[in-house]
Amino acid sequence: MKLAYWMYAGPAHIGTLRVASSFKNVHAIMHAPLGDDYFNVMRSMLERERNFTPVTASIVDRNVLARGSQEKVVDNITRKDKEETPDLIVLTPTCTSSILQEDLHNFVERAKIEAKADVILADVNHYRVNELQAADRTLHQIVQYYIEKARKRGELPQSKTEKPSVNIIGISTLGFHNQHDCTELKRLMADLGIEVNAVIPEGASVHELKNLPRAWFNLVPYRELGLMAANYLEQEFGTPYINITPMGVVETARCIRKIQQVINEQGANVDYEDFINEQTLHVSQAAWFSRSIDCQNLTGKKAVVFGDNTHAAAITKILAREMGIHVVWAGTYCKYDADWFREQVSEYCDEVIITDDHGAIGDAIARVEPSAIFGTQMERHVGKRLNIPCGVIAAPIHVQNFPIGYKPFLGYEGTNQITDLIYNSFTLGMEDHLLEIFGGHDTKEVITKGISAESDLNWTKDGLAELNKIPGFVRGKVKRNTEKFARERGIKDITTEVLYAAKEAVGA
Amino acid sequence: MTVAQPEALNFECETGNYHTFCPISCVAWLYQKIEDSFFLVIGTKTCGYFLQNAMGVMIFAEPRYAMAELEEGDISAQLNDYDELKRLCLQIKRDRNPSVIVWIGTCTTEIIKMDLEGLAPKLESEIGIPIVVARANGLDYAFTQGEDTVLAAMAARCPDKAPVVEADKNERNAIQKLLNFGKKKEEVAQEETEYVNHPPLVLFGSLPDPVVTQLTLELKKQGIKVSGWLPAKRFTELPVIEEGYYVAGVNPFLSRTATTLMRRRKCKLIGAPFPIGADGTRAWIEKICSVFGITPKGLEEREAQIWQSLEEYIKLIRGKSVFFMGDNLLEVSLARFLVRCGMIVQEIGIPYMDKRYQAAELALLEKTCQEMGAPIPKIIEKPDNYNQIQRIYELQPDLVITGMAHANPLEARGINTKWSVEFTFAQIHGFTNARDILELVTRPLRRNNNLKDLGWEKLVKEEAKI
């Protein structure tokens, strides 16, 4: 047992559901007790999704414990098959259902007989993998299933596309800025003259999966999701993949050069150097920013970075290599892939921290007192407590990290966005600091004094105690309205009862 | 007038495929209510992930709750449950020093049959902190029922004897006396005379402190003294419950607690409608008064006055229809209040319906429908969300009260929704807070009035169904 109340990566089934519900017309059925369908709430709230999340639960309750859930699961699969006519139903175990040790494989086989849809069982161990690993596996599993199905039917396409083309692998629902990144990557590919053969899983139909081998290469922008599928496609079809995250000016250039090499090896004849040069010097503002006086002022300032592998590594490199900021430590919660992270960032920071214990991270922040933090929502709150500004760069995230405006982290527009994020974090910190030195321009105190000096009213002890129970952010309003109410009625002493009478009368 | 047989309430039961919060969510409000408690949820990552996301910003405020996250070794019994729990509880004792640790059993502890009730007394005597066990799991319960399981367990911990009489108390409780120095004895005696002589009454149900004060004052106006409240602000202040005490519930989801108080503590349950809405509050007080043989004073005027102050909200909803998908067991009381406001309730979905505990509330619903000339709604227990959505498409209600999983998709289809969970966390009890209920209910309709000329109701493309 482990004492914990915060986790950076969710349980395995969340990963499976993220992949399944990213596809078009794929339905996931969770084998889970009541209340475990919290995924739907997250998707509906965070992504502000207009459509119903294609995830339902086959509820595990007492009856199931007594009789087994075979009938129920099979019924639920066939029912969903009729109601929604999905292409694929993914039966998703949860940590509760996995200890029941029922033969879910068998249920899937049974359901397949009746259902028109394909049915598969997500193959993840809830006690060994987390959300990110499970997402990677599920994507691999679905890709493999449809490649093999097409192969059996002889429907696999035999040739590559005529022009250089790419599959973008790993864009998914509830991923950090994934939608914007996807748009930016498509734009980048168009600029490079590369056709996008497929984007998976987001918005893809499972019927498209058989066409994956037609691409010249696969691009896996995120370290956490898509590598297993890309590896599989390389083994099966020899399709090379590129897993350089185009985040930051230098890494974007490196990714594009790699693309150039990969497609030239297959007979294309492209030279992207001029493009890279033009974008770097004149389109993206990030390189110019590095030269500007603003950035000069940041030189040697201390920062810490924490997040998933992809974002923490890329941001660390940007801070150190492109802006001259002193990264005291960089860390990741992807413990299962820690070696990769170490290798990526060791030369750009003093210390590498690998942990999924938010307490340890909080302590490490307090210890070094950086000028800015780049982390998850948890680090943002640590920053609040310590009065250090924080830019959010990775999941876990809240609804404000699903902006409506166009905010990619990848590609050349991404470099602009990241520059703003970093610069704004630091200047806010500076501004706070200056205000403190010069005594601030806060007038709150004076206003309260002005009002209370004029007050001819007396708050009784119980009235005041009751007032203090009211949440701070509305207390002032309630106080004003109650006093107004009391004054209008000539009440001198404000008691608890007067407070609530005022609430009833004016909705104070 | 025709003497038509009044239509009776109609109960149905569906498949139970519906969305609700896991009952462990009760720790979110209970740890805040019981200030010296610590809630330890013994479960998996899934439970932790739910709490982390459902509680939003609360998580960052160093809450007095934590997960005892089960690992593979715990599941396969390679690790000893008792030793593991002891290690964690000692850590909690060291860091937080709570007056009680509440263990929340989850689906996983049920399935692996971890004997929490058996382990607790042993560990309790070893570490010297009371350990209360509540099985608030998703196998058996929905959302607010979590509180019910915790309070039922707490009921067993209430002291069963009032502190010994004044005389010898004086000697022992010197400190208490010292603390009481401001309060003269006559003052206390005088206060007592404000109350009618009636047997002790203990109320049960966790409410925010301001609401506790409001309801207590409301009963005081009738000369009724509230001897205690389950739960109190602190675990160490749990009320005395002796055999023969009267108890009354303030929330509709507390049936286990009520049963426990009746059977184990030999209390008399006052079965009343719940004090939600002006009508419910009046009926609640009237019922308590009638049990104690008190004629209520000024209640009718008080209710009328509240209704009058609500008129501007009621104007917005009168004649409009509402559909409860059902997820928190407040549905019957809210539906009854909204019928009284002039709304037409099309369906009351509810996770679980205890017809005995809710009897008075159901009777009031029926009566209200007849008096308002409103159709009597169907009550659907264990609803099926998919079927409900088909019915919503058909009925096109003016308002759907539903969970967050369905709210945005319904809005995108031009159907107004109100997020049901807000009713659990907002202050909705008593005369004072009737306005807050309507503030919530009318919000989507007021939003519509603001946006009505824009032609932006349906924001999804019609899909051609094959």
Interface residues (C-beta under 8 A of the other chain):
Chain A: M1 K2 L3 A4 Y5 W6 M7 G10 P11 H13 I14 A32 P33 L34 G35 D36 D37 Y38 N40 V41 M42 S44 M45 R48 E49 R50 N51 F52 T53 T56 A57 S58 I59 V60 D61 R62 L65 N76 E83 T85 T94 C95 T96 I99 L100 H126 Y127 R128 N130 M378 H381 K384 P396 H398 E466 K469 I470 T496 E497 Y500 K503 E504 A505 G507
Chain B: G16 N17 H19 T20 F21 C22 P23 I24 I42 T44 K45 T46 G48 Y49 F50 L51 Q52 N53 A54 G56 I59 F60 P63 Y65 A66 M67 A68 E69 L70 E71 E72 D74 I75 L79 E84 L85 R87 L88 Q91 I92 C107 T108 E110 I111 I112 N137 G138 L139 D140 Y141 A142 F143 P208 D209 P210 T213 Q214 L217 Q305 I306 S309 Y386 I389 G403 M404 A405 H406 A407 N408 P409 A412 F431 T432 R435 E439 L459 V460 I466
